């Protein structure tokens, strides 16, 4: 595997821009902070002086949000089980909450630490690297920052982009700032691409193809955590769900909840067995989404209030974090959001498919284009052009058992065909961990 190129300085204009927007960024954090204590904690982690390092020489994974954290989960767990200390940084609050819910518990308490990624300024990152002294930096999917990568190069720490994906639209955006993008990509140690199209887009932006390989998508190697399967079975008993027909609307954005529930409303009113579980993508929208249900006069319970599903419940608002597997495990059909809204882009379709849940999405899924295309080719997914068609397809999944089983069988075939990326990621990381142990 190729070695890094010589360290290069990031453009002057980029660092000036960061300095100019830093006060605005701090203001934004304050606006969304739930308390002054949490605001102060986040500022310490993003702007310094930083949280004390629990372990030196950790394997550092950076994952922007929930999806990337979920993608890195099997890798993180693999190394924690081997006794390696792991540091996870996130960009979003939801990503950090997910990381902590997965690993900040026994038996990993002494090995695991999760903090926010510092702002991408040279001085801050130098202090961060000196404080934590990581052995290796693993960036997940598309989260690349110029000064972060430059500092890893400066300190001779391997920097690997894992499970890399890059849409055509994003590649065009990076191409507009080529003087920033090209040096950054040249300083990557290695890139593991999900598909050939992603690899070639990165090469077109300046990556040396000799420092990359196509290994597939690590998300195909996921499996449902046993705890959620057991919890789902218990809830089916406690909430008497055995005879309910459950559709989950997952990772939804505005106005997907309203559009879809308008399509399903008459069926919810006429069929007492039908139930919708709605899981909005962003926590700040929970109250807004609840109001949508109230405006539609739908009988609703909320997870955040510890309310249970009753016999007359039509909609259950899953306004909690880190329980998506649970809601999928209760479902007979699902819609994965971010695919009907504008501009859309879509979210991970693999989790419900792992659980044999027939899956429907909208037409805007460019963030997962290659994955979705494989399922489309094998007729393992349904795509609706608008909310009306998606609603019809979801109801058809409940009504036509033969067609639904065929859909699930084809999806399973695609999942099995694509397994194996996880082991290739581990082999790559092990190679560079061995190198750092010898240096």
Buried (B, 14 or more C-beta within 10 A) or exposed (E): BEEBBEBBEBBEEBBEEBEEEBEEEBEEBEEEBEEEEEBEBBBBBBBBEBBEBBBEBBBBBBBBBBBBBBBBBBBBBBBBEEEBBBBBBBBBBBBBBBBBBBBBEEEBEEBBBBBBBBBBBBEBBBBBBEBBBBBBBBBBBBBBBBBBBBBBBBBEBBBBBBBBBBBEEBBEEBBEBEEBBBBBBBBBBBBBBBBEBBBBBBBEBBBBEEBBBBBBBBBBBBEBBEEBBEBBEEBBEEBEBEEBBBBBBBBBBBBBBBBBBBBBBEBBBEBBEBBBBBBBBBBEBBEEBBEBBEEBEBBBBBBBEEEEBEEEBBBBBBBBBBBBBBBBBBBBBBBBBBBBBEEBBBBBBBBBBBBBBBBBBBBBBBBBBBBBEBBBEBBBBBBBEEBEBBBBBBBBBBEEEEEBEBBBEBBBBBBEEBEEBBEBBBEBBEEBBEBBEEE
